[in-house]
Amino acid sequence: MFQTQNSKKYDLEDRTFDFARDIRNCLKQINKTTASVEDIKQLVRSSGPVAANYIEANEALSKKDFAMRIKICRKEAKESKLWLRLLASESVTNPTINNLIQEATELTKIFGSMVEKSK
């Protein structure tokens, strides 16, 4: 990751991995309806790339490549939040979903800040 020698390194690799893992664990407990099954599929597809693209950003070949990967992380975190909100609105009574919505929001802000700093 592009950072100065003295800057604090946040372990976002672990945090983004935990986000994707926690989503998968949460989804095991959700009642399957026609709508929720489709939302679950979309959520799985958007949550994993948050972690995968962050790993790729850390291995970026250039500052431009880094910024692009972080933008993808931000986009996927925002999309994950959408699917989580839809699941929560479908009368799904799972308190973990609210925690995951909060984490998606925080990750979106973190990646947004990283995009701005990489300019």
C-alpha positions in Angstrom: 0.0 0.0 0.0 1.3 3.5 -0.8 2.1 5.0 2.6 4.9 6.8 4.4 7.4 5.0 6.5 5.9 6.4 9.8 2.2 6.1 8.9 0.0 3.7 10.9 -1.0 0.6 8.9 -4.6 -0.4 9.4 -5.1 -4.1 8.8 -7.9 -3.6 6.3 -7.1 -7.0 4.7 -8.4 -8.7 7.9 -11.3 -6.3 8.3 -12.5 -6.8 4.7 -12.1 -10.5 5.0 -14.1 -10.5 8.2 -16.8 -8.5 6.5 -17.2 -11.0 3.7 -17.0 -13.9 6.1 -19.5 -12.4 8.5 -22.0 -11.8 5.7 -21.8 -15.4 4.6 -22.3 -16.5 8.2 -25.3 -14.2 8.6 -26.9 -15.3 5.4 -27.0 -18.9 6.6 -29.7 -17.8 9.1 -32.0 -15.9 6.8 -35.3 -17.4 5.7 -35.2 -18.1 2.0 -37.9 -16.4 -0.1 -37.9 -15.7 -3.8 -36.7 -12.1 -3.1 -34.2 -13.0 -0.4 -32.5 -15.7 -2.4 -31.8 -13.2 -5.2 -30.6 -10.5 -2.8 -28.4 -13.1 -1.1 -26.8 -14.0 -4.4 -26.1 -10.4 -5.2 -24.7 -9.8 -1.7 -22.3 -12.7 -1.9 -21.1 -11.4 -5.2 -20.5 -7.9 -3.9 -19.0 -8.6 -0.5 -16.1 -10.8 -1.6 -14.6 -8.3 -4.1 -14.3 -5.8 -1.3 -11.6 -8.0 0.3 -10.1 -9.3 -3.0 -9.7 -5.8 -4.5 -8.1 -4.5 -1.3 -5.5 -7.3 -1.5 -4.9 -6.3 -5.2 -4.6 -2.7 -4.2 -1.8 -3.6 -1.8 0.0 -5.2 -4.6 -0.6 -2.3 -7.0 1.9 -1.6 -9.7 1.4 2.1 -9.7 -0.5 4.8 -7.8 -3.1 4.9 -10.5 -3.6 1.1 -10.2 -3.9 1.5 -6.4 -6.5 4.2 -6.8 -8.6 2.2 -9.2 -8.6 -0.9 -7.0 -9.6 1.2 -4.0 -12.5 2.8 -6.0 -13.7 -0.7 -6.8 -13.6 -1.6 -3.1 -15.7 1.5 -2.3 -18.2 0.6 -5.1 -18.5 -3.0 -3.9 -19.0 -1.9 -0.2 -21.7 0.5 -1.3 -23.4 -2.2 -3.3 -23.2 -4.7 -0.4 -24.9 -2.1 1.8 -27.8 -1.9 -0.7 -28.4 -5.6 -0.6 -28.1 -5.7 3.2 -30.7 -2.9 3.5 -33.0 -4.7 1.1 -32.7 -7.9 3.2 -33.4 -5.9 6.4 -36.5 -4.4 4.8 -37.9 -7.8 3.9 -38.9 -8.3 7.6 -35.7 -10.2 8.2 -35.2 -10.2 12.0 -31.5 -10.6 12.2 -29.6 -8.0 14.4 -26.3 -8.9 12.6 -27.6 -7.3 9.4 -27.6 -3.9 11.1 -24.0 -4.4 12.2 -23.1 -5.4 8.7 -24.8 -2.3 7.3 -22.7 -0.2 9.7 -19.5 -2.0 8.6 -20.3 -1.5 4.9 -20.9 2.2 5.6 -17.6 2.5 7.5 -15.7 0.7 4.8 -17.2 2.9 2.1 -16.0 6.0 4.1 -12.5 4.5 4.6 -12.1 3.7 0.9 -13.5 7.1 0.0 -10.9 8.8 2.1 -8.2 6.6 0.6 -9.3 7.6 -2.9 -9.1 11.3 -2.0 -5.6 10.9 -0.4 -4.3 9.0 -3.4 -5.0 12.0 -5.8 
